[in-house]
C-alpha cells in the first residue's frame, strides 16, 4: 500500500501497467541501494528531486 494502489483511478488502457512498472522500478532501485524500508526510502527521495536521479546513477555529480 506504499503507492496507494487501491485508491488509484487508473483502470483502462495501459495506465495500470505503466504505474505498476514505475512502482516496481522504484522498489527495485531502493532494494539495490540497500534500503530495508521502502516507505522510508520513498519519503527520503521525495524530499529532494536530485536523490532519485542519483540513486539511478543519472546525475553527473
PDB file of N, CA, C and O in Angstrom:
ATOM      1  N   UNK A   1       0.816  -1.205   0.000  1.00  0.00           N
ATOM      2  CA  UNK A   1       0.000   0.000   0.000  1.00  0.00           C
ATOM      3  C   UNK A   1       0.856   1.264   0.000  1.00  0.00           C
ATOM      4  O   UNK A   1       0.335   2.358   0.216  1.00  0.00           O
ATOM      5  N   UNK A   2       2.131   1.133  -0.234  1.00  0.00           N
ATOM      6  CA  UNK A   2       3.011   2.291  -0.253  1.00  0.00           C
ATOM      7  C   UNK A   2       2.624   3.275  -1.345  1.00  0.00           C
ATOM      8  O   UNK A   2       2.784   4.482  -1.166  1.00  0.00           O
ATOM      9  N   UNK A   3       2.120   2.788  -2.467  1.00  0.00           N
ATOM     10  CA  UNK A   3       1.779   3.646  -3.586  1.00  0.00           C
ATOM     11  C   UNK A   3       0.279   3.905  -3.686  1.00  0.00           C
ATOM     12  O   UNK A   3      -0.164   4.466  -4.688  1.00  0.00           O
ATOM     13  N   UNK A   4      -0.515   3.526  -2.705  1.00  0.00           N
ATOM     14  CA  UNK A   4      -1.964   3.740  -2.664  1.00  0.00           C
ATOM     15  C   UNK A   4      -2.648   3.171  -3.902  1.00  0.00           C
ATOM     16  O   UNK A   4      -3.471   3.829  -4.539  1.00  0.00           O
ATOM     17  N   UNK A   5      -2.287   1.932  -4.224  1.00  0.00           N
ATOM     18  CA  UNK A   5      -2.830   1.295  -5.421  1.00  0.00           C
ATOM     19  C   UNK A   5      -4.348   1.167  -5.381  1.00  0.00           C
ATOM     20  O   UNK A   5      -5.006   1.309  -6.412  1.00  0.00           O
ATOM     21  N   UNK A   6      -4.905   0.903  -4.218  1.00  0.00           N
ATOM     22  CA  UNK A   6      -6.349   0.730  -4.109  1.00  0.00           C
ATOM     23  C   UNK A   6      -7.124   2.017  -4.390  1.00  0.00           C
ATOM     24  O   UNK A   6      -8.276   1.961  -4.821  1.00  0.00           O
ATOM     25  N   UNK A   7      -6.511   3.164  -4.154  1.00  0.00           N
ATOM     26  CA  UNK A   7      -7.180   4.443  -4.373  1.00  0.00           C
ATOM     27  C   UNK A   7      -7.015   4.954  -5.807  1.00  0.00           C
ATOM     28  O   UNK A   7      -7.627   5.950  -6.192  1.00  0.00           O
ATOM     29  N   UNK A   8      -6.194   4.273  -6.583  1.00  0.00           N
ATOM     30  CA  UNK A   8      -5.927   4.720  -7.949  1.00  0.00           C
ATOM     31  C   UNK A   8      -7.182   4.654  -8.809  1.00  0.00           C
ATOM     32  O   UNK A   8      -7.979   3.723  -8.698  1.00  0.00           O
ATOM     33  N   UNK A   9      -7.345   5.654  -9.666  1.00  0.00           N
ATOM     34  CA  UNK A   9      -8.474   5.678 -10.587  1.00  0.00           C
ATOM     35  C   UNK A   9      -8.049   5.327 -12.009  1.00  0.00           C
ATOM     36  O   UNK A   9      -8.825   5.481 -12.952  1.00  0.00           O
ATOM     37  N   UNK A  10      -6.823   4.859 -12.156  1.00  0.00           N
ATOM     38  CA  UNK A  10      -6.327   4.418 -13.456  1.00  0.00           C
ATOM     39  C   UNK A  10      -6.773   2.978 -13.669  1.00  0.00           C
ATOM     40  O   UNK A  10      -6.253   2.061 -13.033  1.00  0.00           O
ATOM     41  N   UNK A  11      -7.731   2.781 -14.560  1.00  0.00           N
ATOM     42  CA  UNK A  11      -8.294   1.453 -14.717  1.00  0.00           C
ATOM     43  C   UNK A  11      -8.343   0.951 -16.158  1.00  0.00           C
ATOM     44  O   UNK A  11      -8.634  -0.224 -16.385  1.00  0.00           O
ATOM     45  N   UNK A  12      -8.064   1.811 -17.133  1.00  0.00           N
ATOM     46  CA  UNK A  12      -8.219   1.390 -18.521  1.00  0.00           C
ATOM     47  C   UNK A  12      -6.920   1.592 -19.295  1.00  0.00           C
ATOM     48  O   UNK A  12      -6.035   2.336 -18.871  1.00  0.00           O
ATOM     49  N   UNK A  13      -6.828   0.933 -20.409  1.00  0.00           N
ATOM     50  CA  UNK A  13      -5.670   1.081 -21.284  1.00  0.00           C
ATOM     51  C   UNK A  13      -4.404   0.550 -20.639  1.00  0.00           C
ATOM     52  O   UNK A  13      -4.427  -0.430 -19.895  1.00  0.00           O
ATOM     53  N   UNK A  14      -3.304   1.213 -20.939  1.00  0.00           N
ATOM     54  CA  UNK A  14      -2.006   0.781 -20.434  1.00  0.00           C
ATOM     55  C   UNK A  14      -1.618   1.481 -19.131  1.00  0.00           C
ATOM     56  O   UNK A  14      -0.560   1.187 -18.575  1.00  0.00           O
ATOM     57  N   UNK A  15      -2.440   2.388 -18.639  1.00  0.00           N
ATOM     58  CA  UNK A  15      -2.095   3.170 -17.453  1.00  0.00           C
ATOM     59  C   UNK A  15      -1.822   2.306 -16.221  1.00  0.00           C
ATOM     60  O   UNK A  15      -0.828   2.554 -15.538  1.00  0.00           O
ATOM     61  N   UNK A  16      -2.649   1.306 -15.897  1.00  0.00           N
ATOM     62  CA  UNK A  16      -2.349   0.497 -14.714  1.00  0.00           C
ATOM     63  C   UNK A  16      -1.021  -0.247 -14.834  1.00  0.00           C
ATOM     64  O   UNK A  16      -0.272  -0.346 -13.862  1.00  0.00           O
ATOM     65  N   UNK A  17      -0.733  -0.763 -16.014  1.00  0.00           N
ATOM     66  CA  UNK A  17       0.528  -1.480 -16.211  1.00  0.00           C
ATOM     67  C   UNK A  17       1.711  -0.525 -16.129  1.00  0.00           C
ATOM     68  O   UNK A  17       2.752  -0.879 -15.576  1.00  0.00           O
ATOM     69  N   UNK A  18       1.565   0.673 -16.670  1.00  0.00           N
ATOM     70  CA  UNK A  18       2.642   1.660 -16.604  1.00  0.00           C
ATOM     71  C   UNK A  18       2.921   2.059 -15.161  1.00  0.00           C
ATOM     72  O   UNK A  18       4.080   2.167 -14.762  1.00  0.00           O
ATOM     73  N   UNK A  19       1.879   2.276 -14.382  1.00  0.00           N
ATOM     74  CA  UNK A  19       2.075   2.643 -12.977  1.00  0.00           C
ATOM     75  C   UNK A  19       2.720   1.504 -12.198  1.00  0.00           C
ATOM     76  O   UNK A  19       3.563   1.750 -11.335  1.00  0.00           O
ATOM     77  N   UNK A  20       2.340   0.272 -12.485  1.00  0.00           N
ATOM     78  CA  UNK A  20       2.964  -0.881 -11.823  1.00  0.00           C
ATOM     79  C   UNK A  20       4.442  -0.959 -12.194  1.00  0.00           C
ATOM     80  O   UNK A  20       5.278  -1.293 -11.354  1.00  0.00           O
ATOM     81  N   UNK A  21       4.761  -0.655 -13.436  1.00  0.00           N
ATOM     82  CA  UNK A  21       6.162  -0.669 -13.869  1.00  0.00           C
ATOM     83  C   UNK A  21       6.976   0.368 -13.120  1.00  0.00           C
ATOM     84  O   UNK A  21       8.077   0.076 -12.653  1.00  0.00           O
ATOM     85  N   UNK A  22       6.438   1.591 -13.000  1.00  0.00           N
ATOM     86  CA  UNK A  22       7.157   2.653 -12.285  1.00  0.00           C
ATOM     87  C   UNK A  22       7.335   2.315 -10.806  1.00  0.00           C
ATOM     88  O   UNK A  22       8.402   2.554 -10.240  1.00  0.00           O
ATOM     89  N   UNK A  23       6.301   1.763 -10.179  1.00  0.00           N
ATOM     90  CA  UNK A  23       6.440   1.426  -8.756  1.00  0.00           C
ATOM     91  C   UNK A  23       7.431   0.289  -8.570  1.00  0.00           C
ATOM     92  O   UNK A  23       8.196   0.298  -7.606  1.00  0.00           O
ATOM     93  N   UNK A  24       7.438  -0.697  -9.475  1.00  0.00           N
ATOM     94  CA  UNK A  24       8.416  -1.786  -9.387  1.00  0.00           C
ATOM     95  C   UNK A  24       9.834  -1.272  -9.599  1.00  0.00           C
ATOM     96  O   UNK A  24      10.768  -1.753  -8.957  1.00  0.00           O
ATOM     97  N   UNK A  25      10.005  -0.300 -10.496  1.00  0.00           N
ATOM     98  CA  UNK A  25      11.312   0.311 -10.702  1.00  0.00           C
ATOM     99  C   UNK A  25      11.790   1.002  -9.425  1.00  0.00           C
ATOM    100  O   UNK A  25      12.941   0.843  -9.019  1.00  0.00           O
ATOM    101  N   UNK A  26      10.907   1.761  -8.804  1.00  0.00           N
ATOM    102  CA  UNK A  26      11.267   2.474  -7.573  1.00  0.00           C
ATOM    103  C   UNK A  26      11.637   1.502  -6.466  1.00  0.00           C
ATOM    104  O   UNK A  26      12.639   1.701  -5.780  1.00  0.00           O
ATOM    105  N   UNK A  27      10.849   0.462  -6.282  1.00  0.00           N
ATOM    106  CA  UNK A  27      11.119  -0.519  -5.234  1.00  0.00           C
ATOM    107  C   UNK A  27      12.430  -1.252  -5.519  1.00  0.00           C
ATOM    108  O   UNK A  27      13.247  -1.444  -4.619  1.00  0.00           O
ATOM    109  N   UNK A  28      12.624  -1.653  -6.758  1.00  0.00           N
ATOM    110  CA  UNK A  28      13.854  -2.356  -7.118  1.00  0.00           C
ATOM    111  C   UNK A  28      15.095  -1.503  -6.923  1.00  0.00           C
ATOM    112  O   UNK A  28      16.113  -1.988  -6.430  1.00  0.00           O
ATOM    113  N   UNK A  29      15.017  -0.230  -7.309  1.00  0.00           N
ATOM    114  CA  UNK A  29      16.157   0.668  -7.138  1.00  0.00           C
ATOM    115  C   UNK A  29      16.484   0.861  -5.666  1.00  0.00           C
ATOM    116  O   UNK A  29      17.654   0.879  -5.285  1.00  0.00           O
ATOM    117  N   UNK A  30      15.465   1.004  -4.846  1.00  0.00           N
ATOM    118  CA  UNK A  30      15.706   1.172  -3.408  1.00  0.00           C
ATOM    119  C   UNK A  30      16.306  -0.096  -2.799  1.00  0.00           C
ATOM    120  O   UNK A  30      17.188  -0.016  -1.944  1.00  0.00           O
ATOM    121  N   UNK A  31      15.836  -1.248  -3.230  1.00  0.00           N
ATOM    122  CA  UNK A  31      16.402  -2.502  -2.716  1.00  0.00           C
ATOM    123  C   UNK A  31      17.845  -2.675  -3.149  1.00  0.00           C
ATOM    124  O   UNK A  31      18.680  -3.109  -2.354  1.00  0.00           O
ATOM    125  N   UNK A  32      18.157  -2.341  -4.407  1.00  0.00           N
ATOM    126  CA  UNK A  32      19.541  -2.432  -4.876  1.00  0.00           C
ATOM    127  C   UNK A  32      20.457  -1.478  -4.116  1.00  0.00           C
ATOM    128  O   UNK A  32      21.646  -1.748  -3.945  1.00  0.00           O
ATOM    129  N   UNK A  33      19.897  -0.367  -3.666  1.00  0.00           N
ATOM    130  CA  UNK A  33      20.671   0.601  -2.887  1.00  0.00           C
ATOM    131  C   UNK A  33      20.819   0.171  -1.433  1.00  0.00           C
ATOM    132  O   UNK A  33      21.485   0.849  -0.650  1.00  0.00           O
ATOM    133  N   UNK A  34      20.203  -0.954  -1.067  1.00  0.00           N
ATOM    134  CA  UNK A  34      20.360  -1.475   0.285  1.00  0.00           C
ATOM    135  C   UNK A  34      19.357  -0.962   1.299  1.00  0.00           C
ATOM    136  O   UNK A  34      19.540  -1.158   2.501  1.00  0.00           O
ATOM    137  N   UNK A  35      18.309  -0.315   0.844  1.00  0.00           N
ATOM    138  CA  UNK A  35      17.294   0.195   1.772  1.00  0.00           C
ATOM    139  C   UNK A  35      16.457  -0.961   2.302  1.00  0.00           C
ATOM    140  O   UNK A  35      16.038  -1.829   1.537  1.00  0.00           O
ATOM    141  N   UNK A  36      16.217  -0.973   3.589  1.00  0.00           N
ATOM    142  CA  UNK A  36      15.394  -2.027   4.183  1.00  0.00           C
ATOM    143  C   UNK A  36      13.937  -1.601   4.311  1.00  0.00           C
ATOM    144  O   UNK A  36      13.040  -2.444   4.316  1.00  0.00           O
ATOM    145  N   UNK A  37      13.700  -0.305   4.415  1.00  0.00           N
ATOM    146  CA  UNK A  37      12.332   0.201   4.498  1.00  0.00           C
ATOM    147  C   UNK A  37      12.011   0.967   3.213  1.00  0.00           C
ATOM    148  O   UNK A  37      12.529   2.061   2.989  1.00  0.00           O
ATOM    149  N   UNK A  38      11.162   0.389   2.383  1.00  0.00           N
ATOM    150  CA  UNK A  38      10.798   1.020   1.121  1.00  0.00           C
ATOM    151  C   UNK A  38      10.065   2.337   1.377  1.00  0.00           C
ATOM    152  O   UNK A  38      10.336   3.334   0.708  1.00  0.00           O
ATOM    153  N   UNK A  39       9.148   2.349   2.331  1.00  0.00           N
ATOM    154  CA  UNK A  39       8.384   3.565   2.626  1.00  0.00           C
ATOM    155  C   UNK A  39       9.308   4.701   3.068  1.00  0.00           C
ATOM    156  O   UNK A  39       9.153   5.837   2.621  1.00  0.00           O
ATOM    157  N   UNK A  40      10.253   4.401   3.931  1.00  0.00           N
ATOM    158  CA  UNK A  40      11.194   5.426   4.387  1.00  0.00           C
ATOM    159  C   UNK A  40      12.077   5.906   3.240  1.00  0.00           C
ATOM    160  O   UNK A  40      12.368   7.098   3.141  1.00  0.00           O
ATOM    161  N   UNK A  41      12.502   5.002   2.382  1.00  0.00           N
ATOM    162  CA  UNK A  41      13.310   5.376   1.230  1.00  0.00           C
ATOM    163  C   UNK A  41      12.552   6.260   0.265  1.00  0.00           C
ATOM    164  O   UNK A  41      13.113   7.210  -0.280  1.00  0.00           O
ATOM    165  N   UNK A  42      11.273   5.957   0.047  1.00  0.00           N
ATOM    166  CA  UNK A  42      10.447   6.787  -0.830  1.00  0.00           C
ATOM    167  C   UNK A  42      10.263   8.189  -0.251  1.00  0.00           C
ATOM    168  O   UNK A  42      10.346   9.183  -0.973  1.00  0.00           O
ATOM    169  N   UNK A  43      10.012   8.259   1.057  1.00  0.00           N
ATOM    170  CA  UNK A  43       9.848   9.575   1.695  1.00  0.00           C
ATOM    171  C   UNK A  43      11.133  10.391   1.584  1.00  0.00           C
ATOM    172  O   UNK A  43      11.089  11.585   1.288  1.00  0.00           O
ATOM    173  N   UNK A  44      12.266   9.752   1.819  1.00  0.00           N
ATOM    174  CA  UNK A  44      13.554  10.457   1.754  1.00  0.00           C
ATOM    175  C   UNK A  44      13.811  10.978   0.342  1.00  0.00           C
ATOM    176  O   UNK A  44      14.232  12.122   0.171  1.00  0.00           O
ATOM    177  N   UNK A  45      13.564  10.156  -0.656  1.00  0.00           N
ATOM    178  CA  UNK A  45      13.805  10.570  -2.034  1.00  0.00           C
ATOM    179  C   UNK A  45      12.802  11.601  -2.519  1.00  0.00           C
ATOM    180  O   UNK A  45      13.111  12.375  -3.425  1.00  0.00           O
ATOM    181  N   UNK A  46      11.617  11.632  -1.941  1.00  0.00           N
ATOM    182  CA  UNK A  46      10.600  12.596  -2.351  1.00  0.00           C
ATOM    183  C   UNK A  46      10.942  14.014  -1.894  1.00  0.00           C
ATOM    184  O   UNK A  46      10.443  14.987  -2.461  1.00  0.00           O
ATOM    185  N   UNK A  47      11.784  14.134  -0.878  1.00  0.00           N
ATOM    186  CA  UNK A  47      12.113  15.459  -0.351  1.00  0.00           C
ATOM    187  C   UNK A  47      13.085  16.242  -1.230  1.00  0.00           C
ATOM    188  O   UNK A  47      13.156  17.467  -1.132  1.00  0.00           O
ATOM    189  N   UNK A  48      13.829  15.552  -2.082  1.00  0.00           N
ATOM    190  CA  UNK A  48      14.832  16.226  -2.912  1.00  0.00           C
ATOM    191  C   UNK A  48      14.827  15.575  -4.292  1.00  0.00           C
ATOM    192  O   UNK A  48      15.084  14.378  -4.421  1.00  0.00           O
ATOM    193  N   UNK A  49      14.537  16.361  -5.313  1.00  0.00           N
ATOM    194  CA  UNK A  49      14.392  15.827  -6.671  1.00  0.00           C
ATOM    195  C   UNK A  49      15.674  15.214  -7.220  1.00  0.00           C
ATOM    196  O   UNK A  49      15.609  14.395  -8.136  1.00  0.00           O
ATOM    197  N   UNK A  50      16.826  15.582  -6.693  1.00  0.00           N
ATOM    198  CA  UNK A  50      18.081  15.032  -7.211  1.00  0.00           C
ATOM    199  C   UNK A  50      18.377  13.638  -6.647  1.00  0.00           C
ATOM    200  O   UNK A  50      19.143  12.889  -7.252  1.00  0.00           O
ATOM    201  N   UNK A  51      17.799  13.281  -5.525  1.00  0.00           N
ATOM    202  CA  UNK A  51      18.092  11.977  -4.914  1.00  0.00           C
ATOM    203  C   UNK A  51      17.667  10.784  -5.765  1.00  0.00           C
ATOM    204  O   UNK A  51      18.460   9.857  -5.930  1.00  0.00           O
ATOM    205  N   UNK A  52      16.443  10.765  -6.317  1.00  0.00           N
ATOM    206  CA  UNK A  52      16.087   9.614  -7.148  1.00  0.00           C
ATOM    207  C   UNK A  52      16.988   9.486  -8.372  1.00  0.00           C
ATOM    208  O   UNK A  52      17.320   8.374  -8.785  1.00  0.00           O
ATOM    209  N   UNK A  53      17.383  10.614  -8.952  1.00  0.00           N
ATOM    210  CA  UNK A  53      18.265  10.567 -10.118  1.00  0.00           C
ATOM    211  C   UNK A  53      19.639  10.028  -9.726  1.00  0.00           C
ATOM    212  O   UNK A  53      20.238   9.249 -10.468  1.00  0.00           O
ATOM    213  N   UNK A  54      20.132  10.436  -8.572  1.00  0.00           N
ATOM    214  CA  UNK A  54      21.412   9.925  -8.092  1.00  0.00           C
ATOM    215  C   UNK A  54      21.324   8.438  -7.779  1.00  0.00           C
ATOM    216  O   UNK A  54      22.270   7.693  -8.037  1.00  0.00           O
ATOM    217  N   UNK A  55      20.211   8.007  -7.233  1.00  0.00           N
ATOM    218  CA  UNK A  55      20.015   6.598  -6.919  1.00  0.00           C
ATOM    219  C   UNK A  55      20.091   5.745  -8.180  1.00  0.00           C
ATOM    220  O   UNK A  55      20.586   4.618  -8.145  1.00  0.00           O
ATOM    221  N   UNK A  56      19.598   6.287  -9.295  1.00  0.00           N
ATOM    222  CA  UNK A  56      19.612   5.581 -10.571  1.00  0.00           C
ATOM    223  C   UNK A  56      20.912   5.823 -11.357  1.00  0.00           C
ATOM    224  O   UNK A  56      21.101   5.253 -12.432  1.00  0.00           O
ATOM    225  N   UNK A  57      21.797   6.662 -10.824  1.00  0.00           N
ATOM    226  CA  UNK A  57      23.048   6.955 -11.500  1.00  0.00           C
ATOM    227  C   UNK A  57      22.892   7.879 -12.684  1.00  0.00           C
ATOM    228  O   UNK A  57      23.665   7.801 -13.639  1.00  0.00           O
ATOM    229  N   UNK A  58      21.896   8.760 -12.634  1.00  0.00           N
ATOM    230  CA  UNK A  58      21.599   9.650 -13.760  1.00  0.00           C
ATOM    231  C   UNK A  58      22.069  11.082 -13.545  1.00  0.00           C
ATOM    232  O   UNK A  58      21.640  11.977 -14.274  1.00  0.00           O
ATOM    233  N   UNK A  59      22.928  11.322 -12.577  1.00  0.00           N
ATOM    234  CA  UNK A  59      23.431  12.671 -12.350  1.00  0.00           C
ATOM    235  C   UNK A  59      24.930  12.695 -12.597  1.00  0.00           C
ATOM    236  O   UNK A  59      25.600  11.666 -12.514  1.00  0.00           O
ATOM    237  N   UNK A  60      25.439  13.854 -12.895  1.00  0.00           N
ATOM    238  CA  UNK A  60      26.868  13.978 -13.189  1.00  0.00           C
ATOM    239  C   UNK A  60      27.696  14.198 -11.932  1.00  0.00           C
ATOM    240  O   UNK A  60      28.911  13.997 -11.948  1.00  0.00           O
ATOM    241  N   UNK A  61      27.054  14.610 -10.842  1.00  0.00           N
ATOM    242  CA  UNK A  61      27.816  14.878  -9.626  1.00  0.00           C
ATOM    243  C   UNK A  61      27.713  13.782  -8.610  1.00  0.00           C
ATOM    244  O   UNK A  61      28.308  13.878  -7.536  1.00  0.00           O
TER     245      UNK A  61
END
